[in-house]
Amino acid sequence: MSIQQIQQQLIDQIIAVKDKDILRMLGEELSYSLESKDDLAGLLDEADLEELITLANEPIDTNTMSLTEFNSIMDKWRMK
């Protein structure tokens, strides 16, 4: 895919977004990426980087619950 095709794909996706928070997040991420050349992984010590890599490589369904289950637990917690 060419740079122009990628740009157009991103433009089309951004135009479709109607949520201000998502647009703000995209803008902040883009600004940071354009202004900063720092590798964020370089800010982590070796143990933190290893933990991050381990967490990123975990299966997605590990230690997760459905939104319905979460809401049920939160409702019970709020009643206490």
C-alpha positions in Angstrom: 0.0 0.0 0.0 1.4 3.4 -1.0 1.8 6.3 1.4 -1.0 8.1 -0.4 -3.3 5.1 0.0 -2.6 4.9 3.7 -3.1 8.6 4.1 -6.5 8.4 2.3 -7.5 5.4 4.4 -6.7 7.3 7.6 -8.5 10.4 6.4 -11.6 8.3 5.6 -11.5 6.7 9.0 -11.1 10.0 10.8 -14.0 11.6 8.9 -16.2 8.7 10.0 -15.4 9.3 13.7 -18.0 11.4 15.5 -16.7 11.1 19.0 -14.7 14.1 20.3 -12.7 12.0 22.8 -11.5 9.7 20.1 -10.6 12.6 17.9 -8.7 14.3 20.8 -6.9 11.1 21.5 -5.9 10.7 17.9 -4.7 14.3 17.7 -2.6 13.9 20.9 -1.1 10.6 19.7 -0.2 12.1 16.3 1.2 15.3 17.8 3.4 13.2 20.2 4.6 10.9 17.5 5.5 13.8 15.2 7.2 15.9 17.9 9.0 13.2 19.8 11.6 10.8 18.5 11.9 9.1 21.9 11.4 5.4 22.0 9.1 5.0 25.0 10.5 1.6 25.7 13.8 3.3 26.4 12.2 5.0 29.4 11.5 1.6 31.0 14.0 -0.3 33.1 14.7 -3.9 32.0 12.2 -5.5 34.5 9.4 -3.1 33.4 10.1 -3.7 29.7 10.1 -7.5 30.2 6.8 -7.3 32.2 5.3 -5.2 29.4 6.4 -7.7 26.7 5.0 -10.6 28.8 1.7 -8.8 29.3 1.5 -7.9 25.6 2.1 -11.6 24.6 -0.6 -13.0 26.9 -3.7 -14.5 25.3 -6.4 -11.9 25.0 -9.0 -13.9 26.9 -6.8 -14.4 30.0 -7.9 -12.5 33.1 -10.8 -10.9 31.3 -14.6 -10.8 31.9 -17.5 -9.8 29.8 -19.0 -6.3 30.3 -22.2 -7.9 31.6 -20.2 -9.8 34.3 -18.3 -6.7 35.2 -21.4 -4.6 35.5 -23.0 -7.3 37.7 -20.0 -7.3 40.0 -19.9 -3.5 40.2 -23.7 -3.4 41.0 -23.1 -5.9 43.9 -20.1 -3.9 45.1 -22.0 -0.6 45.1 -24.8 -2.1 47.2 -22.4 -2.9 50.0 
